[in-house]
Each structure stands twice: as C-alpha cells, then as structure tokens.
Amino acid sequence: MNLIIDILRILLDVVWWIIIVQAILSWLIAFNVINTQNPVVRQIWTTLDRMTQPIYAPIRRILPDFGGLDLSPLVVLVALAIINRVLTEIQFSYYVM
C-alpha cells in the first residue's frame, strides 16, 4: 500500500510542477518577456496547455468570471496540496499500526 501512495504522491508532485511552470510561462508571455512566435516557446506552451486544460476545464465551468484573472491554477494547486496531505496521513497511519 505504501508503494501505491508513494507513486501517487510523486505523480501529484509532477502535476504540481507542470502547473507552476505553465503559470510562470503564461506570465512571461503576457508581459512580452518571451514571444510565442518562437517555435520552441510555442511548442512548450502548446504542450503545457494540452496537459493542463483537462484539469482546468471543470474548475473554469464552476468558478465565476473574474475578467482577465484565471484562478483555476490556484484552485488546482490547493486541491493537490489537500490530496497530498490526505495521502501523507494515510501513509503515516500504516506506519503507526
């Protein structure tokens, strides 16, 4: 059981970092620090967007419109932190027994 929880926690960490990188990249694109006309940047942006879109879509349907502010990555990061905490508690309970 601990192996499964460890694998899930690693996957949650990977998703966490994908969301962080995508958020930073979106800020850099929004402030014209990097340009999406560059094929490498465009490919990275497209890949990250395709990876995170299925996670953000249900949350964007629920959240109200805040104009240009997208809070769905923040909601996902909070949910990932809660799930990680629950998995940690479950794993700890197996060590105590």
N, C-alpha and C positions, 0 to 999 in steps of 0.2 A: 504494500500500500504506500509506503514511503517513496518508492521509486516513481509511482504514478504522480504523487503530489509534487515531487521534485521536478518531474518533466513538465507538469502544468505550470509550476512557478517559473521555470525557465522560459516557457512559451509566453507567459504573461510579461516577463521582463523584455523579451524581444518585441512584443507588440507595444509595450511602453516606449521603448527607444524609437521604434518606427514612427509613432505619433509625435514624439518630441522633435525628431529630425524633420518630419513633414511640417510641423508648426514653424520651426525656425526657417525652413526653406520658404514657406509662404510669406513670412515677414520680409525676408531678403528680396523676394520677388516684388512684394507690394511697395517696398521703399526703393526699388530700382537699383539695388546693390548688385544683383545678378540679373541677367537677361534670359528670358525663355527662348530667345532666338538662337541661343547656343544649343546645338543638338544634344550635348551631354546633359546639360541642365534640363532641357525639355524631356529627355528620356527618364532621368531620375524623378522629375516632378510627375510625369505620367505614371510611372511605376508606383510611386508612393501614393498617388491619388487613387489608383485602382486597388491598392491594398487596403486603404483606409475607408474608402467610400461605402463598402458594405457594413462597416461598423458605425459610421456616422449617419447613414440614411434613416434608420428608425428613430434615432435621437433627434434629428432635424425635423422629423414629422411631428414630434411631441413638443419640442421647445417652441416658444413664441418667436416671432421675427424681431430681432434686435437691430435691424438695419444692416450695416456692414460688419457687425460683430458676430462672429461664429463661436458659440460656447460649447459646441458638441465635442471638440477635443478635450476640453476641461472636464466635461461630464464623463467621458470615456476614461480619462485618467483617474478620476475619483472612483469610478466603478472598478477599475483594475486594481487600485490600491485596496479597496474593500475586499475584493475577491482574494487578493494575495494575503491579506490579513486573516481571512477565514481559513484559507489553506494552511497558513502557518499555525493557527490554533489547532486545527485538526491534526496536523503532523506532530505538534507538541503533545497532544493528548495521547498519541500512540507511544511516545517515549516515556510518559509518566506511568502508564499501565504496566 
